[in-house]
Amino acid sequence: MLHQKITELTSYDRYSTMRSELLVFGEDWGKHPSSTQHLIKHMMEHQQVLWVNSLGLRRPRINRHDICRAWNKLCAIYSSAKAVQPSADSSLSPQLIQPRVIPWPGNSIARSLNRLLLKYSLKPLLNQRSKLPPVIWTSLPSAVDAIGQLGERAVVYYCGDDFSSLAGVDHQPVTEMESELVAKADLIIAASDRLAEKFPAEKTVVLPHGVDCKLFGTAVLAAKDLPTGPVAGFYGSIASWLDQQLLIETARLLPDWTFVLIGPVQCDISRLKQQRNIRLLGPRPHETLPGYSQHWDVGLLPFLKNGQIEACNPLKLREYFAAGSPVVSTRFPALEGYRDLLFEADDAEGFATAIRLSRKLSSSSRQLRQQRVASEDWRIKAEQLQELIDDL
């Protein structure tokens, strides 16, 4: 039996070393724990990965945010003579490339230059690292300009958002680039059924987001800055899709509750600041979030109803469940499969009533929420995805 197990492990290891390198076009590594980053971290155990930081989905504007971002990009490009930058902990991060491209979707000259820049910077590097042609994985439509330039054997499009309605994107040119990408892709992975409806069924697979059950399910102490008393919490980007009016009206109906919002601010929050029982804590490292979600009284998903939310599959829904937190949410399709264990409401009175009821839930309901997502760990999702890519 032991000899058989060793033979199986040796066979698997030999097979894994014969895999083509995975060339990933994603967002900037480490800036935000996206679904792509969660999956790639697990796939790296048996898959060589080269990660290309964001190619951009809109033209830079003349404002403080974009100027700082452009400066940081330039510093990253020229800070090292090495094309490939290893991370401080190579077991947790892939090899990184800061691309030299022009972030101008829809501009034909910029796109032509980007094809050449990507070809002549990436192809020699890929040839040095492996004799096998790479598999291209892209989470961004802007990477379509690299396809056909690098001698790839297959193309995977991982779609986690509706780019036609996603905030902060040049919608028309990016949607056109996505159409080109879909035509060229061999496999399309959609994070929700609503997203999958846009793509050819014969090459599209739905793979809902996962969750880090160990991180969110292992008991930790409460965060030191989590207020005492009844607390309703949210973490994520404080952006245009958050229903601020709903939050403000709900907070007024529950003056004895504290509403905690955790995350980077990406929109005008002047009205939120005026509500005395709403506290904005700013961004917190991903690994510290269980210190909040395990100890607040209810987790919130207060989203506006728009195209982006209709197609979304929010990571925090499963993370709230894995932490055992009760959940109150506005209605959107991705709640399907979880509705029996959460509260839904679309107005402040309904939200306030649901928040009050959430405090009366028994301890057994906490275990039910955790059990519901136990089979959705990112490791399981990564194994499923690896099989799909191997089949290509």
Disulfide bonds with the S-S distance in Angstrom:
none
